[in-house]
Amino acid sequence: MTATDFEARFAACFADPIAFTTVGAGRLVNRAATQCAENQNQTTEVFSEKWAKYGDSDEQDTLYAFQRKWYLTLYGFGTEEALRAFLADKTVIFDAGCGLGYKAAWLAELSPHSVVIGMDYSEAPELAAARYSHLENLFFMRGDIANTGLRDGVVDYSSCDQVIMHTEDPEATFSKLARVTGRAGEVACYFYAFAPCRYLKTIYHLPATPICG
């Protein structure tokens, strides 16, 4: 697969034409102007500032290594090889709320045949697009994960890790993520309640009954 092939497959995931913005050598699609509510804008400002600080931090590698290990344990993969095997038949992978894009880049490396899409409403995808421009199968978007523009059923695996509770309407957001994920696909979502601070995770094997823990 060439970069042009991946771009064509990426564009085919959307109902509307896709326009790329060049960030360094990276590619970015900006849908942030399409919405959103005032509360979401406030959240966006906070996380844009947070990710900008991380982008300049010497602690990045430590953070990323911790998050990868945490992800493998949380979702039951255990090892990178198990996650790689799980992704082997996935054509489109969606990292909903990708932040600085390190998990999206990780998924793209583990599954080089897949189109991997990382989306976040903060300014972080701009940093990610420049940093991970060497991965031809990886695309970043600045936009609302509740209004992705993706065609229904086009995604094989959606990962929404530690993000959904920051959206304007988490239930509606999850419904949208389920809609863009194919019925044979899976949605992995980790969230926590603000009060009391109880951590929960939900892994949906669509269209089966959800498993909660």
Residue pairs with C-beta under 8 A, 6 or more apart in sequence:
1 113
1 136
1 137
2 136
3 136
6 115
6 136
6 137
6 139
7 20
7 27
9 91
9 92
9 115
10 18
10 115
10 117
10 139
11 17
11 18
13 92
13 115
13 117
13 150
13 151
13 154
13 155
14 149
14 150
14 151
15 149
15 151
16 149
18 29
19 29
20 27
20 28
20 29
21 27
21 28
21 29
21 30
22 28
23 126
23 129
23 130
23 133
24 129
24 130
24 133
25 130
25 133
25 134
26 128
26 129
26 130
26 131
26 132
26 133
26 140
27 129
27 133
27 139
27 140
28 125
28 126
28 129
28 140
28 141
28 142
29 139
29 140
29 141
29 142
29 143
30 141
30 142
30 143
31 141
31 142
31 143
31 144
31 147
31 148
31 149
32 121
32 142
32 143
32 144
34 143
34 144
34 147
35 144
35 147
36 44
36 121
36 144
36 147
36 168
37 168
39 168
40 121
40 144
40 167
40 168
43 121
43 166
44 121
44 122
47 99
47 120
47 121
47 122
47 124
47 166
48 122
48 123
48 124
50 122
51 99
51 100
51 122
51 123
51 124
51 127
52 123
52 124
52 127
54 60
54 63
54 100
55 100
55 124
55 127
57 63
60 100
60 102
64 102
64 106
67 102
67 103
68 80
68 103
68 106
71 77
71 103
71 161
72 78
72 79
72 80
72 82
72 83
74 190
74 201
75 188
75 190
75 201
75 203
76 203
77 83
77 86
80 110
83 110
84 110
84 111
86 157
87 93
87 107
87 110
87 111
87 114
87 157
88 111
89 156
90 111
90 114
90 156
90 157
91 113
91 114
91 115
91 156
92 114
92 115
92 116
92 117
92 154
92 155
92 156
92 157
93 107
93 108
93 111
93 114
93 115
93 116
93 117
93 155
93 156
93 157
93 158
93 159
94 116
94 117
94 119
94 148
94 150
94 155
94 157
94 158
94 159
94 177
94 180
94 181
95 101
95 103
95 104
95 107
95 116
95 117
95 118
95 119
95 159
95 161
96 119
96 145
96 148
96 158
96 159
96 160
96 163
96 164
96 177
97 119
97 120
97 145
97 160
97 161
97 162
97 163
97 164
97 166
98 104
98 118
98 119
98 120
98 124
98 125
98 128
98 140
99 120
99 122
99 124
99 128
100 124
100 127
100 128
100 131
101 118
101 120
101 124
101 125
101 127
101 128
101 129
101 131
101 132
101 138
101 140
102 128
103 118
103 159
103 161
104 116
104 117
104 118
104 128
104 132
104 138
104 140
105 118
105 128
105 131
105 132
105 135
105 138
107 114
107 116
107 159
108 114
108 116
108 132
108 135
108 137
108 138
109 135
111 137
112 137
113 137
114 137
114 156
115 137
115 139
116 135
116 137
116 138
116 139
117 139
117 140
117 141
117 150
117 155
118 125
118 128
118 138
118 139
118 140
118 141
119 125
119 140
119 141
119 142
119 143
119 145
119 148
120 141
120 142
120 145
121 142
121 143
121 144
121 145
122 142
123 142
125 140
125 141
125 142
126 140
126 142
128 140
129 140
132 138
132 140
141 148
143 149
144 167
145 160
145 163
145 164
145 167
145 173
145 176
145 177
146 167
146 168
146 169
146 172
146 173
146 176
147 176
148 176
148 180
150 180
151 180
152 179
152 180
153 179
153 180
153 181
153 182
153 183
153 185
154 180
154 182
155 180
155 181
155 182
155 185
156 181
156 182
156 184
156 185
156 186
157 181
157 185
157 186
157 187
157 188
158 177
158 180
158 181
158 185
158 186
158 187
158 188
159 187
159 188
159 189
160 173
160 174
160 177
160 187
160 188
160 189
160 190
161 188
161 189
161 190
162 190
162 191
162 192
163 191
164 170
164 173
164 174
164 189
164 191
165 191
165 192
165 193
165 194
167 173
170 191
174 187
174 189
177 187
177 189
178 187
178 204
178 206
181 187
181 206
182 206
183 206
183 207
184 206
185 206
186 203
186 204
186 205
186 206
187 203
187 204
187 206
188 203
188 204
189 201
189 202
189 203
189 204
190 199
190 200
190 201
190 202
191 200
191 201
191 202
192 198
192 199
192 200
193 200
200 212
200 213
201 212
201 213
202 210
202 211
202 212
203 210
203 211
204 210
204 211
205 211
